[in-house]
Amino acid sequence: MPDYTGQTVVSPIGMPPSRAGAWLHRFANPGRFQRLVQPVLPFLAAFAFVVTVTGLVWGFFFAPADWQQGIASRIMYVHIPAAWVAMNGYAALAICSLLSIVWRHPLADIAAKEIGPVGAGFTALCLISGSLWGRPEWGTYWVWDARLTSVLILLFLYLGHMALIRAFDNPQHGYRAAAILGLVGAVNLPIIVFSVYWWNTLHQGNSISVTGPSKIYITMLYPLIISTVGFYLAFAAMSLGRISSGIMENRARSLLLAQAERGGA
């Protein structure tokens, strides 16, 4: 099955892709991806901007402050959505890594490469906003708390993935090494989620529960949900935009290499 560079994609053992693999190749074709994403990307970006601004303005200027933490609690409208997006962004990166290792599809490699910087940005935003919250609450910008430390490790995993994928002259070697790191690093995700229960930490427990009642007032929960939706939409818009640019960059590089080979011949 040819990919967008004209090469034949095979399974890791050299055999044609399985039926599931063929299905993934058909629906994850870079050319088809471009035709689907490029028309909707401007609308997605605009919608993400509107939803995010609505959630943040509602949370910072209209929602009540927490009765214990006061105005410092408003940082949660940035901190909590950034934390959720950072973790789920790495989960998406790990899934792309799995698809890359199993089916070796070039779009999975490009997606993992382009998701990394976006996820790292949201992770950094989570850490910075958490530090700003920690100063008035804990009296310091940073403590070696289990959750804070595991999120810091998440940032290092993102940065390591970004560095490793660009560390080889042969891009395929970088994709393969980074995919392995992406899968191994996924072990850190449940540690982040359950760290406040496994260890005695300063970080408060989860205030929002899917299976039970939330510990946050409804007047604060609504803007938090809207802000979170906006952050996810922004992550999707930025990631899809970078993936689309990465596909075009790879095509341009392939054309330049083909021209150089013809010129050399």
C-alpha positions in Angstrom: 0.0 0.0 0.0 1.7 3.3 -1.1 1.9 6.2 1.3 2.1 9.9 0.3 5.8 9.6 -0.6 5.2 6.8 -3.1 6.7 4.1 -0.8 5.0 0.8 0.1 4.0 0.6 3.7 4.4 -2.9 5.2 3.9 -4.4 8.7 6.9 -4.7 11.0 7.5 -8.3 9.9 7.6 -7.4 6.3 4.1 -8.7 5.4 1.2 -6.7 3.9 -0.9 -4.9 6.6 -3.7 -6.8 8.2 -7.3 -5.9 7.6 -7.3 -3.6 10.7 -4.0 -2.1 9.5 -5.4 -1.6 6.0 -8.4 0.1 7.5 -6.2 2.5 9.5 -4.0 3.2 6.5 -7.1 4.0 4.4 -8.6 6.4 6.9 -5.3 7.9 8.1 -4.0 8.7 4.7 -2.1 12.0 4.8 -3.8 13.3 1.6 -7.3 12.5 2.9 -6.3 14.0 6.3 -5.5 17.3 4.5 -8.7 17.3 2.6 -10.7 16.8 5.8 -8.8 19.1 8.1 -7.8 22.1 6.2 -11.4 23.4 5.4 -12.5 23.1 9.1 -9.3 24.2 10.8 -10.1 28.0 10.7 -13.6 27.5 12.1 -12.2 25.2 14.8 -9.6 27.7 15.8 -12.1 30.6 15.9 -14.6 28.4 17.9 -11.8 27.4 20.4 -10.9 31.1 20.9 -14.5 32.1 21.6 -15.2 29.2 24.0 -11.9 29.7 25.9 -12.3 33.5 26.3 -15.9 32.9 27.4 -14.9 30.4 30.1 -12.0 32.5 31.3 -13.9 35.8 31.5 -16.8 34.1 33.3 -14.5 32.4 35.7 -12.2 35.4 36.5 -14.8 38.2 36.5 -18.3 36.8 37.2 -17.9 33.5 39.1 -17.6 33.7 42.9 -14.3 33.3 44.6 -13.7 30.3 46.9 -14.6 31.0 50.5 -11.3 29.6 51.8 -8.8 30.4 49.0 -10.3 33.7 48.0 -9.3 35.3 44.7 -6.3 32.9 44.3 -8.8 30.2 43.5 -9.5 31.8 40.1 -6.3 30.4 38.8 -8.1 27.0 38.6 -9.8 28.2 35.4 -6.4 28.0 33.7 -4.6 25.4 35.9 -7.1 22.6 35.9 -7.9 22.7 32.1 -4.2 22.9 31.3 -3.5 19.9 33.5 -6.2 17.8 31.9 -5.2 18.7 28.4 -1.5 18.1 29.2 -2.3 14.5 30.4 -4.7 13.6 27.6 -2.3 15.2 25.1 0.4 12.8 26.2 -2.2 9.9 26.0 -2.8 10.9 22.3 0.9 11.0 21.7 1.3 7.5 23.2 -1.5 6.2 21.0 0.2 7.6 17.9 3.4 6.0 19.1 1.6 2.6 19.4 0.2 3.0 15.9 3.6 3.9 14.6 5.3 0.9 16.1 2.6 -1.6 15.1 1.6 -0.3 11.6 4.5 2.1 10.9 2.1 4.6 9.3 3.9 8.0 8.5 0.9 10.0 9.7 1.2 8.6 13.2 4.8 9.6 13.3 4.0 13.1 12.1 1.1 13.4 14.6 3.3 12.4 17.5 6.0 14.8 16.4 3.6 17.7 16.2 1.5 16.9 19.3 4.7 17.0 21.5 5.3 20.8 21.4 1.6 21.6 22.0 1.4 19.2 24.9 4.6 20.6 26.4 3.2 24.1 26.2 0.1 23.1 28.1 2.2 21.2 30.7 4.3 24.3 31.2 1.2 26.4 31.6 -0.1 23.9 34.2 3.1 24.1 36.2 3.4 27.9 36.0 -0.2 28.5 37.0 0.1 25.9 39.8 3.2 27.7 41.1 1.3 31.0 41.1 -1.5 29.4 43.1 1.0 27.7 45.5 2.7 31.0 46.5 -0.3 32.4 48.5 -1.6 29.0 49.6 1.6 27.2 50.5 4.0 30.1 51.0 6.3 29.0 48.2 6.2 28.6 44.4 7.3 25.0 44.5 7.4 21.9 46.7 8.5 18.4 45.8 4.9 17.2 46.1 4.1 13.9 44.4 1.6 15.4 41.9 3.8 18.4 41.1 6.8 16.2 40.6 5.0 13.7 38.4 3.7 16.6 36.2 7.3 18.0 36.0 8.3 14.5 34.8 5.5 14.7 32.2 7.1 18.0 30.9 10.5 16.2 30.7 8.9 13.4 28.8 7.4 15.8 26.3 10.8 17.6 25.9 12.6 14.3 25.7 10.3 13.1 23.0 10.8 16.3 21.0 14.6 16.1 21.3 14.8 12.3 20.5 12.6 12.6 17.4 15.1 15.1 16.0 18.3 13.5 17.2 19.0 11.2 14.2 20.1 12.0 10.7 17.6 9.3 9.5 14.1 10.5 10.5 12.8 6.9 10.8 15.3 6.2 13.5 14.1 9.2 15.4 10.5 8.3 15.0 11.1 4.8 16.2 13.1 5.8 19.3 10.6 8.5 20.2 7.7 6.1 19.8 9.3 3.8 22.3 9.7 6.7 24.8 6.1 7.8 24.1 4.8 4.4 25.1 7.1 4.0 28.2 6.3 7.5 29.4 2.5 6.7 29.4 3.2 4.9 32.7 3.5 8.3 34.3 -0.1 9.2 33.6 -1.8 7.0 36.2 0.8 8.2 38.7 -0.3 11.8 38.1 -3.9 10.9 38.5 -3.6 8.8 41.7 -0.6 10.4 43.3 -2.8 12.4 45.8 -4.2 9.1 47.0 -1.1 6.9 47.0 1.1 9.4 48.9 0.6 12.0 51.6 0.9 15.2 49.5 0.2 18.9 49.9 -1.8 18.9 46.7 -5.5 18.8 47.3 -7.5 15.8 46.0 -9.7 15.9 42.9 -12.6 18.3 43.3 -14.5 17.0 40.2 -15.8 13.5 40.0 -17.4 11.7 37.0 -18.9 8.9 39.1 -20.0 11.0 42.1 -20.9 14.5 43.3 -18.3 17.2 42.7 -16.8 19.2 45.6 -17.0 22.5 43.7 -20.0 24.9 43.7 -22.1 24.8 40.6 -21.5 28.5 39.9 -17.8 27.8 39.7 -18.2 24.4 37.9 -19.9 25.8 34.8 -17.2 28.3 33.8 -14.6 25.7 34.6 -16.3 23.2 32.2 -16.5 25.9 29.5 -12.9 26.8 30.0 -11.9 23.2 29.8 -13.8 22.6 26.6 -12.1 25.7 25.1 -8.6 24.4 26.1 -9.3 21.0 24.5 -10.6 22.8 21.3 -7.4 24.9 21.3 -5.2 21.9 21.7 -7.0 20.2 18.8 -6.8 23.2 16.6 -3.1 23.7 17.3 -2.2 20.0 16.9 -4.2 19.6 13.7 -2.6 22.8 12.3 0.9 21.6 13.1 0.2 18.1 11.7 -1.1 19.7 8.5 2.0 21.8 8.2 4.2 18.8 9.0 2.6 16.8 6.1 3.2 19.7 3.7 6.8 20.0 5.0 7.4 16.3 4.4 6.0 16.5 0.9 8.2 19.5 0.1 11.2 17.6 1.4 10.3 14.6 -0.7 10.0 16.7 -3.8 13.3 18.4 -3.2 15.0 15.1 -2.7 13.5 13.7 -5.9 14.7 16.7 -7.8 18.1 16.4 -6.4 18.3 12.7 -7.3 17.2 13.5 -10.9 19.7 16.3 -11.1 22.5 14.1 -9.8 21.6 11.4 -12.4 
